[in-house]
Amino acid sequence: MDANDRRRGSGGVLRVAAIPVAVLIAGAGCTATVAALTASTLPTVRVTVGEEPAPRDPGPPAAEEEPDGPPDPESAEPGPPEPGTEGSGPQGAEDGQDSAGPHTEGVPPSAYTGASTAFGPFHVVVDTCYTDTSITDGMGTHATAPSGMEYHIYRLHVTNEGSGPAVFDTAGTTALTTDGKEFVNDAEAEFTVAWDYLWDEINPGTTVTSYVVLTAPVGTEFSEVMLGGVAPITPG
């Protein structure tokens, strides 16, 4: 082996030996870099997403406002009806009718007994009232009511309270039924029972018996009689 071969052989050994050394050095460098990075302190970043603020204390409830004036009468609830208003009595009282006005309930003829009125100079009192299908003067004169009809007979005591003689005339007398129908007096029937007192003058202070007669369907009831059309006779 010559000198050149020896130089080539020693150079190859050196190159082979240098490779592991280089690897070791490179590995040491990487290890040092990782250690340095691990030892360094990185900044901490906090991210808060959707965090709500702490609830506020609402404090004491606000006082309720009091109205400055009296409550509105229209908004107030209605109280119970007062006595005498709607629903508390008969229909006549609601309409303001006088209790002495015409009766709308059942009125038998006997309810007129004792009723009185002033008619011109006369004071008139109903002695009795009744119904019948026939009438008579007691001296042979009589009359009969048509079929389905009857007489309403008012026997009257008539006193002349005036200062001179006067004639008691029943012409124009009307009667109102309880269902609102009007009848007029039956002059012919009155003449049958009271012919001796009609058209005769009655002296002052004298009391005579006379009659008012009305003819009406059987069962009719009168709530008011207007003597001569002007003097009311109402049942008691």
DAZISUL-V927562 format. One record per residue. RES is the residue in one letter. PHI is phi in whole degrees, 0 to 359 (999 if undefined). PSI is psi in radians with two decimals (999 if undefined). D_CENTER is the distance of its C-alpha to the mean C-alpha in whole Angstrom. Layout:
BEGIN
RES|PHI|PSI|D_CENTER  RES|PHI|PSI|D_CENTER
END
This chain:
BEGIN
M|999|2.27|144  D|267|-3.11|145  A|295|-0.63|143  N|295|-0.73|140  D|296|-0.61|139  R|293|-0.66|139  R|293|-0.69|137  R|293|-0.60|134  G|288|-0.72|134  S|292|-0.58|133  G|293|-0.65|131  G|291|-0.62|129  V|296|-0.72|129  L|296|-0.69|127  R|293|-0.71|125  V|295|-0.69|124  A|289|-0.50|123  A|287|-0.44|121  I|295|-0.89|118  P|299|-0.64|117  V|297|-0.73|117  A|295|-0.67|115  V|296|-0.75|113  L|299|-0.74|113  I|294|-0.75|112  A|296|-0.72|109  G|296|-0.66|108  A|296|-0.66|108  G|295|-0.74|107  C|296|-0.72|103  T|298|-0.72|103  A|295|-0.65|103  T|294|-0.78|101  V|298|-0.71|98  A|297|-0.69|99  A|294|-0.72|98  L|294|-0.67|95  T|292|-0.65|94  A|287|-0.42|95  S|287|2.52|93  T|267|2.08|89  L|270|2.54|87  P|293|2.50|84  T|265|2.21|80  V|246|2.14|77  R|257|2.29|74  V|244|2.09|71  T|256|2.10|67  V|247|2.15|65  G|68|0.43|61  E|282|2.22|61  E|272|2.57|58  P|289|2.74|58  A|297|2.41|57  P|299|2.48|53  R|273|2.59|52  D|287|2.02|51  P|292|-0.26|47  G|78|-3.14|47  P|292|2.56|45  P|297|2.55|41  A|291|2.46|40  A|292|2.45|38  E|291|2.32|34  E|287|2.33|33  E|271|2.46|31  P|296|2.51|29  D|289|-0.54|31  G|233|-3.00|28  P|293|2.69|25  P|297|2.65|22  D|296|2.14|20  P|302|-0.54|17  E|290|-0.52|15  S|275|-0.24|16  A|289|2.55|15  E|289|2.39|13  P|293|2.43|10  G|272|-3.06|12  P|294|2.57|11  P|297|2.48|10  E|283|2.71|13  P|303|2.43|15  G|93|-0.12|15  T|268|-2.94|11  E|302|2.38|9  G|85|-0.08|10  S|260|-0.04|13  G|195|-3.00|15  P|296|2.79|17  Q|300|-0.62|15  G|299|-0.66|19  A|292|-0.62|18  E|293|-0.64|14  D|278|0.01|16  G|79|0.33|19  Q|286|2.51|22  D|291|2.43|25  S|296|-0.30|25  A|272|0.03|29  G|283|-2.96|28  P|300|2.43|28  H|279|2.49|27  T|250|-0.03|25  E|263|-3.10|26  G|301|2.26|29  V|231|1.72|32  P|289|2.71|36  P|304|-0.60|38  S|297|-0.29|40  A|293|-0.32|36  Y|275|-0.22|38  T|298|2.20|41  G|94|-0.20|42  A|292|2.66|40  S|217|2.87|41  T|200|2.85|41  A|256|2.24|43  F|227|1.70|45  G|62|-2.28|47  P|277|0.04|50  F|260|2.48|49  H|256|2.10|47  V|245|2.26|46  V|236|2.34|45  V|281|1.95|44  D|288|-0.74|47  T|198|2.78|45  C|218|2.37|43  Y|203|3.01|44  T|241|2.66|44  D|199|2.73|47  T|269|-0.08|48  S|214|2.68|52  I|225|2.75|53  T|206|2.74|56  D|267|0.00|58  G|84|-0.01|60  M|235|0.43|63  G|106|-0.26|63  T|270|2.32|60  H|209|2.92|57  A|212|2.66|55  T|238|2.39|53  A|288|2.62|49  P|300|2.83|49  S|302|2.33|48  G|81|0.00|44  M|244|2.85|44  E|212|2.82|44  Y|268|2.40|45  H|257|1.97|43  I|250|2.06|45  Y|251|1.93|45  R|268|2.19|48  L|244|2.56|48  H|256|2.06|50  V|245|2.16|50  T|241|2.24|52  N|277|1.92|53  E|260|0.19|53  G|274|-3.00|54  S|261|-0.07|58  G|212|2.97|59  P|301|2.56|59  A|210|2.65|56  V|263|2.28|55  F|270|1.91|52  D|240|2.15|50  T|267|0.08|47  A|304|2.39|47  G|90|0.04|44  T|292|2.38|42  T|232|2.83|39  A|219|2.42|36  L|253|2.23|33  T|281|2.92|32  T|292|-0.30|29  D|255|0.31|27  G|91|0.16|28  K|268|2.61|32  E|246|2.38|35  F|237|2.68|38  V|252|2.78|41  N|294|2.64|44  D|265|1.67|47  A|297|-0.61|50  E|293|-0.72|52  A|293|-0.66|51  E|297|-0.71|51  F|297|-0.55|55  T|296|-0.71|55  V|260|-0.28|54  A|224|0.56|55  W|298|-0.51|58  D|281|-0.14|60  Y|247|-0.19|57  L|283|2.41|56  W|70|0.01|57  D|269|2.51|59  E|285|2.49|59  I|251|2.17|58  N|287|2.72|60  P|302|2.41|58  G|80|-0.04|57  T|268|2.43|58  T|246|2.27|55  V|234|2.88|55  T|258|2.28|53  S|220|-3.10|52  Y|219|2.62|49  V|238|2.28|46  V|232|2.33|46  L|235|2.48|43  T|252|2.20|44  A|212|2.85|40  P|302|2.58|40  V|304|2.32|40  G|95|-0.09|37  T|294|2.47|36  E|235|2.37|34  F|258|2.31|34  S|269|-0.32|31  E|196|2.51|33  V|240|2.31|37  M|252|1.78|38  L|292|2.14|41  G|66|0.17|43  G|80|0.04|40  V|228|-0.44|39  A|252|1.94|39  P|284|2.39|36  I|241|2.06|37  T|243|2.59|34  P|293|2.66|34  G|276|999|34
END
